[in-house]
Amino acid sequence: MVRDRNSIVLFSDGPSETYRIGRILGELLKDGDCVALTGELGAGTTCLTQGIANGLGVPESYTVTSPTFTLLNEYPGRETVLHHLDVYRLTGSADLMEIGYEEYLSGGGVMVIEWAEKIIDQIPSGALFIKLSHLEENMRRIELTGCPERIDYWELKLRNGGC
C-alpha cells in the first residue's frame, strides 16, 4: 500500500484480492456515497463492484454483473441499495438525463459508476474515485482518491482487513 494525502495505491494479485478490497470498501460505504470507477476493459471494475456488493450485504442469490446493455442494475443491500451504473455505451453526460441519473444520486443508496471518465462532469465532488490498471496478467494497481479524512479511514480499515 502506497499513500499520499488524498490517495491510496493498492496492488491486487488476482480477482480474489480485488474482490476482497471491494468487500472491505463495501462495508465502509454509506447511503449517499458515490464510487467512480475507471480502468481499461478487463481491469477488474466489475470484480471490485461484486466485492462492494458483498460488503454492502447484497444477498449471494443476486448475480452482480456489469449493466453494459441495461445501463443500471439495482441490488438490495443490508441497509442500503446498490445502484450499479455502466456508462460505457453513453456518448456523454447528456444521455444521463434519460435514465434519471440525478434522482438515483439524490434518492439514497450507494452508486457505483463504471467508465466514470465518460461523465466526469456529473460525478459528485465527494465521490471516491478508483482507477484500476493492468500491471501483469493478474496483477492490478488500484488507486483510491477522495477527501483526505475518508482516505485516512479507508486506509486504516484496509490495513486491518476490514470492519
Phi, psi and chi 1 to 4 in degrees:
 res  aa     phi    psi   chi1   chi2   chi3   chi4
   1 MET       -  130.1 -174.7  177.6  -46.9      -
   2 VAL  -116.6  145.1  179.2      -      -      -
   3 ARG  -140.1  136.9  169.7   75.6 -161.0  -86.8
   4 ASP  -126.6 -177.0   77.3   17.2      -      -
   5 ARG   -55.8  -42.1  178.6  156.7  166.2   71.2
   6 ASN  -107.8    2.7  -64.0  -36.7      -      -
   7 SER  -148.9  161.3   67.5      -      -      -
   8 ILE  -129.3  138.1  -54.2  167.8      -      -
   9 VAL  -114.4  124.4  176.0      -      -      -
  10 LEU  -114.8  159.3  -52.6  166.0      -      -
  11 PHE  -125.6  131.9  -63.5   93.1      -      -
  12 SER  -114.1  134.2  168.0      -      -      -
  13 ASP   -99.8   14.8   60.5    4.6      -      -
  14 GLY   165.0  172.9      -      -      -      -
  15 PRO   -56.8  -37.3  -25.0   33.5      -      -
  16 SER   -66.7  -34.7   61.7      -      -      -
  17 GLU   -71.3  -40.7  177.9   67.7    7.2      -
  18 THR   -61.6  -43.3  -59.3      -      -      -
  19 TYR   -60.6  -45.0 -177.5   93.2      -      -
  20 ARG   -60.8  -42.9 -174.7 -173.8   74.3   78.7
  21 ILE   -61.7  -43.9  -68.9  166.8      -      -
  22 GLY   -60.9  -41.9      -      -      -      -
  23 ARG   -60.1  -45.3  179.9 -171.5   48.6   76.2
  24 ILE   -61.9  -44.9  -66.8  168.5      -      -
  25 LEU   -61.6  -42.0  -70.5  172.4      -      -
  26 GLY   -59.4  -36.8      -      -      -      -
  27 GLU   -65.7  -24.2  -68.9  171.3   -6.1      -
  28 LEU   -97.3  -19.8  -56.5  172.9      -      -
  29 LEU   -72.8  153.7  -67.3  168.2      -      -
  30 LYS  -133.9  166.5   58.8 -175.0 -173.1  -50.1
  31 ASP   -49.0  129.9 -156.2   43.1      -      -
  32 GLY    95.9   -9.7      -      -      -      -
  33 ASP   -74.1  150.2  -80.0  -18.3      -      -
  34 CYS  -127.6  132.6  179.3      -      -      -
  35 VAL  -117.6  119.0  178.8      -      -      -
  36 ALA  -103.5  112.0      -      -      -      -
  37 LEU  -100.4  136.4  -58.5  175.9      -      -
  38 THR  -132.7  152.7   61.7      -      -      -
  39 GLY   156.8  148.8      -      -      -      -
  40 GLU   -65.0  164.1   61.1  -92.3   15.6      -
  41 LEU   -53.8  130.4 -156.1   56.2      -      -
  42 GLY    84.2    8.4      -      -      -      -
  43 ALA   -76.7  -17.2      -      -      -      -
  44 GLY   114.2   14.1      -      -      -      -
  45 THR   -64.5  -39.1   56.3      -      -      -
  46 THR   -70.3  -39.3  -59.5      -      -      -
  47 CYS   -60.9  -43.2 -177.7      -      -      -
  48 LEU   -62.7  -41.8 -172.9   77.2      -      -
  49 THR   -64.3  -37.6  -57.9      -      -      -
  50 GLN   -61.1  -40.4  -69.5  166.7  -20.7      -
  51 GLY   -65.4  -41.4      -      -      -      -
  52 ILE   -59.1  -45.3  -70.6  170.9      -      -
  53 ALA   -58.4  -44.2      -      -      -      -
  54 ASN   -61.3  -44.2 -179.4  -92.4      -      -
  55 GLY   -64.3  -29.5      -      -      -      -
  56 LEU   -80.7   -7.5  -73.1  170.1      -      -
  57 GLY    88.5   21.2      -      -      -      -
  58 VAL   -65.9  127.8  171.6      -      -      -
  59 PRO   -57.6  145.0  -22.5   32.5      -      -
  60 GLU   -61.5  -18.9  -56.8 -108.0  -18.2      -
  61 SER   -69.0  -15.6   59.3      -      -      -
  62 TYR   -91.0  129.3  -74.6   86.8      -      -
  63 THR   -91.5  113.3  -57.5      -      -      -
  64 VAL   -86.4  113.3  176.6      -      -      -
  65 THR  -126.5  161.6   59.6      -      -      -
  66 SER   -71.5  126.2 -173.6      -      -      -
  67 PRO   -84.8   49.5   30.7  -33.9      -      -
  68 THR   -56.7  -41.2  -57.0      -      -      -
  69 PHE   -94.2  -25.6  -64.4  101.2      -      -
  70 THR   -94.3  -12.6   57.9      -      -      -
  71 LEU    75.2  -41.6  -64.8  179.2      -      -
  72 LEU  -141.6  130.5 -179.4   75.6      -      -
  73 ASN  -119.3  146.5  -71.7  -23.8      -      -
  74 GLU  -120.4  138.2  -68.8 -176.6   -8.2      -
  75 TYR  -132.6  128.1  -55.0   99.4      -      -
  76 PRO   -75.9  127.7   28.6  -33.2      -      -
  77 GLY  -102.1 -174.5      -      -      -      -
  78 ARG   -60.7  -50.4 -155.2  173.3   17.7 -100.3
  79 GLU  -121.4   -9.7  -63.9  177.0   18.9      -
  80 THR  -152.3  169.2 -169.5      -      -      -
  81 VAL   -98.8  147.8   64.9      -      -      -
  82 LEU  -101.0  121.2  169.5   62.2      -      -
  83 HIS  -100.4  115.6  -55.4  -71.1      -      -
  84 HIS  -110.0  109.5 -177.1 -167.5      -      -
  85 LEU  -111.0  131.9  177.7   64.2      -      -
  86 ASP  -120.9  113.2 -175.5  -34.9      -      -
  87 VAL  -101.7   17.1  -62.9      -      -      -
  88 TYR   -52.6  -41.6 -179.6   76.4      -      -
  89 ARG   -84.8   -6.0  -59.8 -179.5   88.6   55.8
  90 LEU   -79.1  151.9  -61.8 -175.1      -      -
  91 THR   -90.0  -14.9   56.6      -      -      -
  92 GLY   168.2 -171.7      -      -      -      -
  93 SER   -62.1  -31.4  -60.8      -      -      -
  94 ALA   -59.6  -31.8      -      -      -      -
  95 ASP   -66.9  -18.6  -65.6  -17.3      -      -
  96 LEU   -66.1  -31.4  -70.8  174.0      -      -
  97 MET   -60.7  -33.1  -60.6  -45.5  125.5      -
  98 GLU   -66.6  -25.6  -66.0  177.6   24.8      -
  99 ILE  -100.3    1.3   64.0  167.2      -      -
 100 GLY    75.8   33.8      -      -      -      -
 101 TYR   -51.7  -47.3  173.5   73.5      -      -
 102 GLU   -62.0  -37.0  -62.0 -133.4   -5.9      -
 103 GLU   -66.2  -39.3  -71.2   81.0   28.3      -
 104 TYR   -64.9  -42.1  -77.8  106.8      -      -
 105 LEU   -64.7  -40.5  -83.9  179.3      -      -
 106 SER   -90.9   -7.7   62.8      -      -      -
 107 GLY   -91.5    7.9      -      -      -      -
 108 GLY    94.2  172.4      -      -      -      -
 109 GLY    93.3  178.9      -      -      -      -
 110 VAL  -109.7  129.3  169.9      -      -      -
 111 MET  -105.3  125.1  173.6   73.8   75.5      -
 112 VAL  -114.8  125.4  173.3      -      -      -
 113 ILE  -118.0  117.3  -55.5  168.5      -      -
 114 GLU   -88.4  144.5  -68.1 -169.3   51.8      -
 115 TRP    64.8   38.0  -58.7   96.9      -      -
 116 ALA   -58.9  -23.9      -      -      -      -
 117 GLU   -62.0  -20.8   67.3  -85.8   14.3      -
 118 LYS   -73.2  -21.4  -65.0 -172.7   83.9  160.5
 119 ILE  -129.1   33.2   59.7  162.9      -      -
 120 ILE   -53.5  -31.9 -162.1   70.7      -      -
 121 ASP   -71.7   -9.9   59.7  -41.0      -      -
 122 GLN  -109.5    3.9  -64.7  -63.3  -47.7      -
 123 ILE   -81.8  130.6  -56.2  -65.2      -      -
 124 PRO   -59.8  147.9  -18.6   27.6      -      -
 125 SER   -62.7  -27.2   60.2      -      -      -
 126 GLY   -91.2   12.2      -      -      -      -
 127 ALA   -67.5  154.4      -      -      -      -
 128 LEU   -91.7  121.1  170.8   62.5      -      -
 129 PHE   -97.9  129.8  -70.3   86.0      -      -
 130 ILE  -127.8  121.3  -57.7  177.6      -      -
 131 LYS  -110.9  122.5 -179.5  178.4 -179.0  179.0
 132 LEU  -105.9  134.8  -69.4   93.6      -      -
 133 SER  -133.4  142.2  -53.3      -      -      -
 134 HIS   -72.4  133.3  -73.0  -84.4      -      -
 135 LEU  -111.5  -46.8  -64.3  179.0      -      -
 136 GLU  -142.1 -173.3  -65.5  176.0   17.9      -
 137 GLU   -50.5  -50.8 -176.4  176.7  -19.2      -
 138 ASN  -109.3  -10.3  -74.3  -42.3      -      -
 139 MET   -84.7  131.3 -176.4   69.0   94.4      -
 140 ARG  -126.9  146.8  -58.7  -68.1 -174.2  -94.1
 141 ARG  -102.5  127.6  178.1 -177.9 -169.0  -87.3
 142 ILE  -123.0  112.1  -56.6  172.7      -      -
 143 GLU  -107.7  122.6 -179.2  174.8    3.6      -
 144 LEU  -104.0  127.8  -72.4   72.3      -      -
 145 THR  -129.1  136.5  -55.1      -      -      -
 146 GLY  -174.5 -164.9      -      -      -      -
 147 CYS   -66.8  140.3   72.5      -      -      -
 148 PRO   -55.4  -38.1  -24.3   32.7      -      -
 149 GLU   -65.0  -41.7  -64.3   77.0   23.1      -
 150 ARG   -73.3  -35.3  -69.1 -160.2   71.3 -167.7
 151 ILE   -61.4  -41.1  -70.0  -67.6      -      -
 152 ASP   -57.2  -46.0  -71.6  -17.2      -      -
 153 TYR   -65.3  -47.8  179.2   67.1      -      -
 154 TRP   -63.4  -39.1  -73.2  -35.6      -      -
 155 GLU   -60.1  -46.1  178.4 -173.4   26.7      -
 156 LEU   -59.8  -46.9  175.6   67.0      -      -
 157 LYS   -67.8  -39.0  -66.5  -62.2 -174.3  178.2
 158 LEU   -66.0  -38.2  -73.8  161.6      -      -
 159 ARG   -63.9  -34.9  -81.3 -169.1 -166.6  -79.4
 160 ASN   -93.1    5.3  -65.4  -33.4      -      -
 161 GLY    81.5   15.9      -      -      -      -
 162 GLY   116.9 -168.6      -      -      -      -
 163 CYS   -73.1      -  -64.6      -      -      -
